[in-house]
């Protein structure tokens, strides 16, 4: 949270917040992400609707304070969301940073936040202020990802769309107010996991070997533990999930565990294996990343599955990207 001061950089930043809040109330300060639109979307009534197939629009403001090495995100507001009804809305905010690696587009999640939940509102306004610690040299490598979600108290939140901002576009100590159309959400590569698969047709089982995992967490995680959860489903049948033993969260995590799952007759082996890695503390868990393997998945995952079917009773190991 921001505190009001009487002098120095803190007072300057507080004034900037007040200026941003004033700008949010003036639609003329918005910048529209689509150059083909000449009207200010924030002045349009939600009753008029947006373009066919639109996922909605997100309005927000950004300010990078170079003196304090902080990025301020405020003024979050959304409208034109599909099926607005009486649903509850929330926004997940991630600050991502590029990581040099042999893995294309590898990133780490520097910081992550969840906004408050807004209920029964067709144009939810989120009163949250998010402050990210960000060194000046890191701005060029960083991206801000804002994911608008339908809040679900009893299950996983439904994702409506996302907005990404490359922070190299920002100018130090100059506020920027944006209105951007929500795009289809995409996953980010945040690590990789080494998994082995073994087909056991006689006993109608599949053996999933969880060997190693590499993560890109930027901070110190030595005092935290991780575990992996393995889910296997075949058509509409889902096997009971299994969990690994806790491990220390190091850049290279050694699991070396195997898990057996019952499968139907070989001709029906159209299955999916989901490997989810979680970081845990005393009272909560946090998803680090997931890898999905199976016959109908991405090419590398499907190739691994085909090799397993051809290599009866022989384990086949491959690295797979961890996505979030």
N, C-alpha and C positions, 0 to 999 in steps of 0.2 A: 504494500500500500504506500501511497505517497503522503508525505507529511508536509504541512505548510511551514515555511521558515521565513525569517524576516530579512535575510540577506544571503548573498553567496549564490552558488549554482543551484541549491535546492529551491530557493525562492524563484529563480529564473525558470526552472523546470515546472514549478507549480503554475506560474503565469502562462507558460506554454500550454498546459493542460486546459486552463480556462479558455485560452484562445481557440484551442482545438474544439472544445465543446461548443463555443459560439459558432465556429465554422460548420459544425455538423448540423446546426439548425438553419443554415443557409444553403439551399440546394444549388445555388450558382457556383459554389466552390467545388462541387464534385467533378471528378474526371471520369468519363465513361470509357471502359476498357475496349468496347467495340467501336471502331472508327466510323462504321456505317450508320450509327445512330447519332442523330443530331439533337434529339430531345433529351432533357435531363430526366432520367428514370425516376429519381426521387420525387419529382413533382407529379408523377402519374398516379392515379388512384389504382389501388389493387383490384378494384372492381372492373377496370378496363382490361386487365389481363396483360400477359407478355406475349412474345412470339410463340407460335406453336412449338411444343417440345421443350420450352424453356424450363430450366430447373430452379429459376429464381435469381434474385440479385442480392448481393451482400455489400453493405456500405460500412466503411471503417476509416480510421485515421492513423497515421504513423508519424512518429517523430524520433529521430536519432540524435541524442545529446552526446556530442563528441567529448565534452569536458568530463562527463560522468561515465562515459562508455556504456550507455544504456539506450535501449530501444523501447519506446513507449507505444503500445497499441491500445486504442480506446475507441469509443463511439460505435461499437458494433451494432448493426441493425440489418434486418433481412426482410424482404417482401417478395411476393409472387411465388412463394414456395408451393410445390404441388401438394394437393390434398390437405390444405392448411387446417380446415375443420376446427376441432378442439384439441389438436395434438399439442405435445410439449416439445419445445425446441431447445437445442443446446449447441455449442460450438467447441470443437476440439482444436487447440492451437498448438502447432509444433514448429520449433525453430530447428532447421536442418542445416548441416554443414557438409560440404564435400570432403571426402577422405581420399588421399592418393592411394591407389591400389590397382592390382591386376584385374579386379572385378569392375566392370563398367558401371558408372553411375553410383558407386558406393557412397553412402552418406551416414552420418551419425545424428541421432536425435539429441541436440544439445539441451533443450528444455521443452517441457510439455505441460500444457495447462488445459483445464476444462472450465468452460464458462458456467454461470448459473443457468438453471432451467427456467424457461419462460413458458407459462401455461396459458392456454386458451386465447391465443393472440394471433391474428392474421399477419401482423407486421411486428414481430418480436424485436424489442430493443433491449440489448444486453448491457447492463450497467457496469460491467467489469472493466478494470484497468489492468493491463498486463505489462510488467516491466521485465525486460530481458537484459542480462549482463552480456555485453558484446564489445570486444575490443575493436578498435578502428581497423586493424589489419584483417579481421575476420569477416568484415561486412561483405567484401567482394565474393567470399566463398559461401555465403549463407542465403537461405531461402526461407521465407515464412509461409507455412501451409495452414490454411483455415478451412476446416471441414465442418459443414453444417449438418447436424444430425437430428433425427427424430428420437427423442428420449423414450426409452422403454424400461420401466421399473423392473420388469420380470425377465428380460432377455437382453440380447445385445442391441445397442442402438442402431437404427437404420440410417444409412448415410444418404443424404440428398444430393450432395455435390461439394465441390471444393474450389478454393481460390488460392493461387500461389503468387507470391511477390518476390522477385529477385531483388535482394536488398542493395545490390550495386546501383540500382536506380535512384536510391535515396540520396539526398544532399544533407550534409551535417547541419543540425539545428534549424532545419526548415521543415515545417509541417506539410504533410501530404494527405489529402482526403480523397479516397477512391470509392467508386461504385463499380463493381465487377460482377459480370454474369457468372453464376456457378457452372463449373464444368464437371464432367464425369470424373469421379475420383479415381486416382491411380495409386499403385503401391510404390514404396520406396525400398531399395535394397539397403539393408542395415547390417549385413553379415552373411555368413554361410555356415552350413551344417553338413557333416559327413554322415551319410546314412547307408547302411547295407540292407539288401533285400534277399531273402531266400525262399524259394518256392518248395513246399512240401506237399505234393499232390496226394500221396498215399494217405496221409493223416488229415488231409484237407486243412492245412494250416499255412500261414505265411509267417516268416520270422523277420521282424524289423530290428535291425541293429543300429542303435544310436551310439556313434563312435566319438565324434568331436564336434565342437562348434566354435566359431570365431565371431566375436561381437565388436561393435565400434563405439561403445559407451565412452564419452569424453572425460568423465570425472573419475574420481577414485571409487571403485566398487569392491575393494578388497574385503570389506566387512559385510558385504551382502551375499546372499546365496541365490542360486538359480536352480530350477528343475525343468524337466521337459515332460510334456504330456503328449501321448500318442493316441490319435483317434483313427480308427479304420471303419469305413463304411462301404457296403457293396449294394448297389442299387438303393433300395429303401431300407435295407437292414444295416443297423449300426452296432458294432461290437462295443462292449464296455471298454471305456478308455483305460489306459495304464499310464503310470507316472514313474519317472526315474527317481533315484535318490538325490537329495540336495547336493549341490556342488558349490564351491566358492566361485564367485563371479570374477574370473580372470579373462584377459583378452583371448586366450585359448582354453576352452573348457573341455576336459577329458571326461567322457561319460563311460564308454566301454560297457554298455548294457544291451541285452537283447530282450525282445518281447514277442511272445507267440500269440497269434490271433487265429481263430477258426474262420475258414472260408468255405463257400459253397462249392459245388462241383466245378472242376476246371473250365468247362465251356462257358460258365457264367462269371468268370473272373473279370468283371468290369468294376474295379474297386478304386478307392481313393484312400491314401494315407496322409494324414495331416500331422505334422510335427510342430508343436507350439512350445516356445521357450519363454519362461516367465522368470522375472526377478521378484523376490519376496523379501518382505521385512516383517516386523512383529505383528502388524495388523492388516496388511493388504498385499496384493500381488500386482505386478505390472508386466504387460506383454512386451517382450523384447522383439520378437519376430516369429514368422511362421514360414514353413516350407510345405508345399503340397505335391505329392507324387501320385501317379496313376496313369491308366491307359489313355484317358481323355484329357490329360493336362498339357502344359506347355511341352515343346519338343524335347528338351533335355530330360524332363521328368517322365515323359512317355517312352523315350528311348531306354531309360533305366528300367522301366517296368517291362518292356519287351525283352531286355537282356535277362531279367529275372526269370521270365517264363521259359526262355530258351536254355537257361543254365539250371536245370532241375537239381535240387538239393545242393547247390553250390552258391555261397553268398556272393553278391555283386555289390560293390561299394562305389558311391559317387558323391561328389560335393553338389549341394543345391543352395541357391540364394535364400537368405532369410528376408522376408518381406514384411512391411508394416504399412 
